[in-house]
């Protein structure tokens, strides 16, 4: 949502307020006890409610730019490699 305010300012579109609702669907299979647990995200749905006196086409432009500039949304839409490292008492945990 910060991107909407930022890009709204850059595009000279007034944003008086906004509210976002995010619904995530996910599933977990397997067992922690059997060391087979596997979580996955099935999808996400967002609803952005914007309060602005400006024309819809200008507000839509702000939203398009905000979505394209959102690192989280882009990582979900275009998955990127993720690497992880765990340390235990300062030493690598295999």
C-alpha positions as CSV (number, residue, x, y, z in Angstrom):
1,X,0.0,0.0,0.0
2,X,2.9,2.3,0.5
3,X,3.6,2.1,-3.2
4,X,0.2,3.5,-3.9
5,X,0.9,6.6,-1.9
6,X,4.3,6.9,-3.3
7,X,3.3,6.5,-6.9
8,X,0.2,8.6,-6.4
9,X,2.4,11.4,-5.3
10,X,4.7,11.0,-8.2
11,X,1.8,10.9,-10.7
12,X,0.0,13.8,-8.9
13,X,-3.0,11.6,-8.0
14,X,-4.7,12.4,-4.7
15,X,-5.1,9.4,-2.4
16,X,-7.2,10.4,0.6
17,X,-7.2,6.9,2.1
18,X,-7.1,3.2,1.3
19,X,-7.7,-0.2,2.7
20,X,-6.4,-3.5,1.5
21,X,-7.8,-7.0,2.3
22,X,-5.7,-10.0,1.4
23,X,-7.0,-13.6,1.4
24,X,-4.4,-16.3,1.1
25,X,-5.2,-20.0,0.4
26,X,-2.7,-22.6,1.5
27,X,-2.4,-26.2,2.2
28,X,-0.2,-28.3,4.5
29,X,0.4,-32.0,3.9
30,X,2.5,-34.6,5.6
31,X,3.6,-34.9,9.2
32,X,5.9,-33.1,11.5
33,X,6.5,-36.3,13.5
34,X,7.4,-38.2,10.3
35,X,9.5,-35.2,9.0
36,X,7.4,-35.0,5.8
37,X,5.6,-31.7,6.4
38,X,5.1,-29.7,3.3
39,X,3.3,-26.3,3.1
40,X,2.3,-24.6,-0.1
41,X,0.4,-21.6,-1.1
42,X,-2.5,-22.2,-3.4
43,X,-3.3,-18.7,-4.2
44,X,-3.9,-15.2,-3.0
45,X,-6.7,-12.6,-3.6
46,X,-6.4,-8.9,-2.8
47,X,-9.0,-6.2,-2.7
48,X,-7.8,-2.6,-2.6
49,X,-10.3,0.1,-1.7
50,X,-9.0,3.6,-2.6
51,X,-10.6,6.9,-1.7
52,X,-9.7,9.5,-4.4
53,X,-11.4,12.4,-6.1
54,X,-9.3,11.8,-9.3
55,X,-10.6,10.1,-12.5
56,X,-10.6,6.3,-12.5
57,X,-8.1,6.1,-15.4
58,X,-5.5,8.1,-13.3
59,X,-6.1,6.0,-10.2
60,X,-5.8,2.8,-12.3
61,X,-2.4,4.0,-13.6
62,X,-1.2,4.5,-10.0
63,X,-2.4,1.0,-9.0
64,X,-0.8,-0.6,-12.1
65,X,2.5,1.0,-11.2
66,X,2.2,0.1,-7.6
67,X,1.6,-3.6,-8.4
68,X,4.5,-3.6,-10.9
69,X,6.8,-2.0,-8.3
70,X,5.8,-4.3,-5.4
71,X,8.6,-6.7,-4.7
72,X,6.3,-9.2,-2.9
73,X,3.6,-9.3,-5.6
74,X,6.3,-9.7,-8.3
75,X,8.0,-12.5,-6.4
76,X,4.7,-14.4,-6.1
77,X,3.8,-13.8,-9.8
78,X,7.4,-14.5,-11.0
79,X,9.0,-16.9,-8.6
80,X,12.6,-16.3,-7.8
81,X,15.3,-18.6,-6.3
82,X,15.3,-18.7,-2.6
83,X,18.3,-19.9,-0.6
84,X,18.4,-20.4,3.1
85,X,21.1,-21.0,5.7
86,X,20.6,-21.9,9.3
87,X,23.2,-21.4,12.0
88,X,23.2,-23.2,15.4
89,X,25.4,-21.5,18.0
90,X,27.2,-19.8,15.2
91,X,28.0,-23.0,13.2
92,X,26.2,-24.1,10.0
93,X,23.4,-26.6,10.7
94,X,23.3,-29.3,8.0
